[in-house]
Amino acid sequence: MEFKRLLAFLRHGPRSRFNKWKFDYFACKVVKSPAITSLDGRLALVSLISSRDFYMYLVAVKSVVRFIKTSKIFVINDGSLRAWQIAQLKRQIKDVVIAHISDIKNDYCPKGACWERLLFIADLLNSYYVFELDSDILALKSIEEVIHAINKNQGFMLTDKEDIEIISLNDAVYKSKGKSSEHIQDFVEQNLDVLCEECHFYIHGSGGFIGYPRGAFDRGRVEGISQKMFNRCGKRWAEWGTEKITSSLLFANMESKVILPFPKYAVYFDRKEVCYANSTVLHFVGQCRYKNNFYIQLVRSILKQWNGK
C-alpha cells in the first residue's frame, strides 16, 4: 500500500503542485469580488477549511450564497489557517463565525478526519437547518432543488452516478461482500450490520454537499454510531473516510430527504459520457480536480463576472 502511494506521488505529485499553484494564481482574485454577509436565520452554512484550500473555499462559498442569501456562515479552522487568512475571511464574509477545530468537544469519535465537523453540525441542528459545503464545490446556476429542500426541511445530497439510490442496510452489507477490504469504504460497508438496530438504510453518496434538516439527529446519535463501529472495526475506524460513511448513513435514515438529480448536481470525474458543462453544481474531488483545466476555466469565468472584467 505504501509503495503504491509512493508511485502515485512520483507520478502526480509535481503536476499536482503546479496545478494547485495555477489555480491559486487565478482564484486569489476572488478577494476583489464583493464581500458577502453572514446573516442570522434558520439556515447555517458550515465548512471545514485549511490554509491550502483558502481561495478555493472563498470561491465555493461566494458561488453558493449568491443563490441562497439568508445563511449564517460558520467556518471551522482545521488549525492550519494563517493570521492573514483569518483576517481576510472576516473581510470577505462579514460576521462570519470562525471556530477552531480543537475547541470542538470530541470524546467518543476519531480525532480529525472531519469528525469534529460532523459533531459541530450535530450541535447546530438543535437551532438550524445545516448546509455542509466543501471547499471544492462550485455552484454555477440557480439551485432550485436545494432551496426547495431547505424550505421543506428535507435533507439533500449529491452523487457521482445516475443510478445511486437509498438501499436497505442489509443489501449494502450483501453488496459489499466479496469486495477487497483494503479500501476503507468497502471494509466499513462489510461491517454495517452491527448498526441494524438503529439504522435501516444506506446510500453510497457524496459528503461534500449535504443538507441536514433541523432536528435530524444529535451528537449522541453520531457518537453512538461511531462507538459501535469502532468496537467492530477497531483502529481502522479512525481512517479517513469513516465520517463520510457516517454522513451517508445519517442522510439515508432521515425521515425526509431528496437525492439531487445527476448530472445536474454531480461529482466531477471527467467521464466522457457525462455532460458536465450543463451541470448546476460540481464537486471537484481529488486527482480529477484539475483535469482538462475545466475547474480553473469555470473559476476564471465566474470571477470575471463578479469583478466586472
C-alpha positions as a printed Julia matrix, in Angstrom:
309×3 Matrix{Float64}:
   0.0     0.0     0.0
   2.78    2.43    0.92
   4.64    1.53   -2.3
   1.51    2.33   -4.35
   1.21    5.69   -2.62
   4.85    6.44   -3.39
   4.35    5.61   -7.06
   1.23    7.79   -7.16
   3.15   10.7    -5.63
   6.03   10.35   -8.08
   3.56   10.24  -10.97
   1.2    13.01   -9.88
   2.93   14.98   -7.11
   4.87   17.64   -9.1
   2.0    18.06  -11.57
  -0.48   18.41   -8.73
   1.6    21.13   -7.06
   1.83   23.04  -10.34
  -1.92   22.76  -10.95
  -2.62   23.99   -7.43
  -0.3    26.96   -7.95
  -2.02   27.76  -11.25
  -5.44   27.55   -9.62
  -4.46   29.88   -6.78
  -2.92   32.33   -9.25
  -6.35   32.89  -10.79
  -8.56   32.16   -7.76
  -6.83   34.71   -5.49
  -8.71   37.38   -7.47
 -11.79   36.31   -5.52
 -10.79   38.79   -2.8
 -11.53   41.62   -5.26
 -15.14   40.49   -5.65
 -17.86   41.95   -3.39
 -17.85   40.77    0.21
 -20.77   38.71    1.47
 -22.56   38.83    4.8
 -23.26   36.07    7.29
 -26.89   36.58    8.25
 -28.85   35.39   11.26
 -31.62   32.98   10.35
 -32.58   29.33   10.43
 -30.03   28.19    7.84
 -26.39   27.55    8.76
 -23.71   27.01    6.12
 -20.79   25.03    7.59
 -17.36   24.34    6.1
 -14.12   22.86    7.44
 -11.24   24.61    5.69
  -7.47   24.52    5.61
  -4.8    27.02    4.62
  -4.2    25.1     1.39
  -7.83   25.44    0.31
  -8.32   29.06    1.36
  -9.0    30.63   -2.06
 -10.9    27.56   -3.17
 -13.26   27.96   -0.21
 -13.89   31.66   -0.89
 -14.87   30.85   -4.47
 -17.1    28.0    -3.28
 -18.97   29.93   -0.61
 -19.46   33.01   -2.79
 -20.71   30.84   -5.65
 -23.36   29.32   -3.37
 -24.58   32.31   -1.36
 -25.42   34.3    -4.49
 -28.33   31.84   -4.76
 -29.01   31.44   -1.01
 -28.77   34.78    0.74
 -30.09   34.05    4.25
 -27.46   31.78    5.75
 -25.39   32.1     8.9
 -21.88   31.16    7.81
 -19.69   29.03   10.06
 -16.06   28.19    9.26
 -14.12   25.52   11.12
 -10.38   26.21   11.06
  -8.54   22.88   10.84
  -5.63   24.52   12.65
  -3.62   25.47    9.58
  -5.16   28.86    8.74
  -2.68   31.72    9.0
  -3.42   35.02   10.68
  -3.74   36.87    7.36
  -6.18   34.27    6.07
  -8.39   34.61    9.16
  -8.31   38.39    8.78
  -9.19   38.06    5.08
 -12.06   35.69    5.91
 -13.53   38.33    8.19
 -13.23   40.92    5.44
 -14.72   38.69    2.76
 -17.56   37.33    4.95
 -18.92   39.93    7.31
 -19.97   38.5    10.7
 -18.6    35.05    9.86
 -18.27   32.7    12.85
 -14.85   31.0    12.94
 -14.35   28.03   15.26
 -11.04   26.26   15.86
 -11.19   22.5    15.45
  -9.51   21.96   18.83
 -12.37   23.79   20.57
 -14.99   21.29   19.34
 -15.67   18.68   22.0
 -14.89   15.17   20.77
 -14.73   12.46   23.4
 -16.18    9.43   21.58
 -15.28    9.74   17.87
 -11.98    9.56   15.98
  -9.89   12.71   16.2
  -9.59   14.67   12.99
 -10.64   13.28    9.58
 -13.65   15.65    9.59
 -15.31   14.12   12.66
 -15.24   17.43   14.53
 -17.19   18.99   11.65
 -19.92   16.35   11.93
 -20.14   16.85   15.69
 -20.26   20.63   15.21
 -23.13   20.15   12.76
 -24.95   17.84   15.17
 -24.83   20.55   17.85
 -26.14   23.19   15.41
 -29.11   21.07   14.33
 -30.93   21.98   17.51
 -31.34   25.52   16.14
 -30.57   25.45   12.41
 -31.06   23.67    9.13
 -27.4    22.92    8.28
 -25.92   23.07    4.79
 -22.49   21.38    4.67
 -20.24   22.8     1.97
 -16.82   21.51    0.94
 -14.22   23.93   -0.4
 -14.07   22.2    -3.8
 -17.73   22.86   -4.66
 -18.74   25.24   -7.43
 -22.33   26.44   -7.91
 -22.81   27.6   -11.48
 -26.54   28.22  -11.77
 -29.59   28.68   -9.56
 -30.01   25.74   -7.17
 -33.79   25.44   -7.07
 -33.82   21.83   -5.83
 -31.64   22.75   -2.87
 -33.74   25.79   -1.97
 -36.9    23.68   -2.21
 -35.43   21.04    0.11
 -34.34   23.66    2.64
 -37.77   25.31    2.63
 -39.43   21.91    3.26
 -36.85   20.91    5.91
 -35.74   17.98    3.75
 -32.25   16.59    3.58
 -30.36   16.68    0.25
 -27.23   15.04   -1.14
 -25.44   14.89   -4.49
 -23.92   11.75   -6.01
 -21.33   10.73   -8.59
 -23.58    8.44  -10.68
 -27.1     8.47  -12.06
 -28.2     5.16  -10.56
 -27.27    5.83   -6.92
 -30.2     5.12   -4.63
 -31.02    4.51   -0.99
 -30.95    0.8    -0.18
 -31.51   -1.3     2.92
 -28.6    -1.7     5.28
 -28.7    -5.49    4.75
 -28.45   -5.0     0.98
 -25.5    -2.65    1.46
 -23.69   -5.3     3.51
 -24.54   -8.02    0.98
 -23.31   -5.95   -1.98
 -20.0    -5.24   -0.21
 -19.26   -8.91    0.4
 -16.59  -10.24   -1.89
 -15.0    -6.83   -2.43
 -11.46   -6.23   -1.27
 -11.45   -4.88    2.28
  -8.3    -2.86    1.59
 -10.34    0.26    0.8
 -11.88    1.76    3.93
 -15.32    2.24    2.31
 -15.58   -1.43    1.31
 -14.28   -2.57    4.68
 -16.77   -0.47    6.66
 -19.71   -1.38    4.43
 -18.97   -5.05    5.06
 -19.45   -4.39    8.78
 -22.53   -2.16    8.78
 -24.74   -4.99   10.04
 -23.64   -4.05   13.57
 -25.89   -0.98   13.2
 -29.06   -2.84   12.15
 -30.91   -1.87   15.35
 -30.58    1.9    14.81
 -30.07    2.25   11.04
 -32.17    0.62    8.33
 -30.93    2.32    5.17
 -27.72    3.35    3.44
 -26.54    5.33    0.4
 -23.16    5.46   -1.31
 -23.31    9.23   -1.58
 -21.02   12.24   -1.64
 -20.14   14.05    1.58
 -19.25   17.44    0.15
 -22.67   18.97   -0.48
 -25.3    17.86    2.04
 -28.35   19.37    3.67
 -29.26   18.3     7.21
 -32.8    19.2     8.36
 -33.23   20.91   11.7
 -33.54   18.27   14.41
 -32.44   15.42   12.1
 -30.02   13.96   14.66
 -27.96   14.99   17.67
 -24.44   14.49   18.97
 -25.44   11.36   20.87
 -26.55    9.61   17.67
 -23.24   10.39   15.94
 -21.25    9.2    18.95
 -23.36    6.03   19.27
 -22.76    5.04   15.65
 -19.06    5.76   15.99
 -18.65    3.72   19.15
 -20.43    0.68   17.69
 -18.38    0.81   14.52
 -15.14    1.25   16.47
 -15.97   -1.84   18.54
 -16.43   -3.79   15.31
 -13.75   -2.25   13.07
 -11.05   -1.41   15.59
  -8.35    1.09   14.67
  -9.45    1.13   11.02
 -12.44    3.19   12.12
 -10.05    6.11   12.61
  -9.06    6.09    8.92
 -10.03    8.91    6.56
 -13.46    8.32    5.05
 -15.4     6.95    8.01
 -17.0    10.33    8.73
 -18.27   10.45    5.13
 -19.79    6.97    5.51
 -21.47    8.08    8.72
 -22.9    11.13    6.94
 -24.34    8.82    4.28
 -25.91    6.66    6.98
 -27.44    9.65    8.73
 -28.79   11.01    5.45
 -30.28    7.69    4.31
 -32.14    7.29    7.6
 -33.68   10.78    7.7
 -37.46   10.92    7.58
 -37.49   13.35    4.64
 -34.71   13.64    2.06
 -34.02   14.0    -1.66
 -31.16   12.8    -3.85
 -30.24   15.7    -6.11
 -30.62   14.89   -9.83
 -27.48   13.73  -11.62
 -25.67   15.16  -13.58
 -27.31   18.48  -12.75
 -25.6    18.05   -9.37
 -22.51   15.9    -9.73
 -19.1    14.85   -8.5
 -16.67   15.66  -11.31
 -14.76   12.61  -12.54
 -14.21   13.74  -16.16
 -16.33   10.91  -17.55
 -16.71   11.32  -21.31
 -20.34   10.2   -21.26
 -21.35   12.92  -18.74
 -22.07   16.47  -19.95
 -20.64   18.42  -17.01
 -20.95   21.67  -18.98
 -24.69   21.64  -18.25
 -24.31   20.96  -14.53
 -25.62   23.33  -11.88
 -23.28   22.25   -9.06
 -20.0    20.36   -9.41
 -17.83   18.8    -6.72
 -14.2    18.79   -7.9
 -12.52   16.0    -5.98
  -9.03   14.55   -5.83
  -6.86   13.98   -8.87
  -9.76   14.76  -11.24
  -9.95   18.32   -9.91
  -7.66   19.92  -12.48
  -8.15   17.56  -15.43
  -8.51   19.41  -18.72
  -8.36   22.73  -16.8
 -12.18   22.62  -16.6
 -12.35   23.72  -12.95
  -9.87   26.54  -13.48
 -11.69   27.75  -16.59
 -15.02   27.84  -14.73
 -13.5    29.75  -11.81
 -11.86   32.28  -14.14
 -15.16   32.83  -15.92
 -17.08   33.34  -12.68
 -14.51   35.76  -11.28
 -14.63   37.84  -14.46
 -18.38   38.18  -13.93
 -18.02   39.1   -10.27
 -15.15   41.52  -10.77
 -16.64   43.1   -13.87
 -13.65   42.37  -16.1
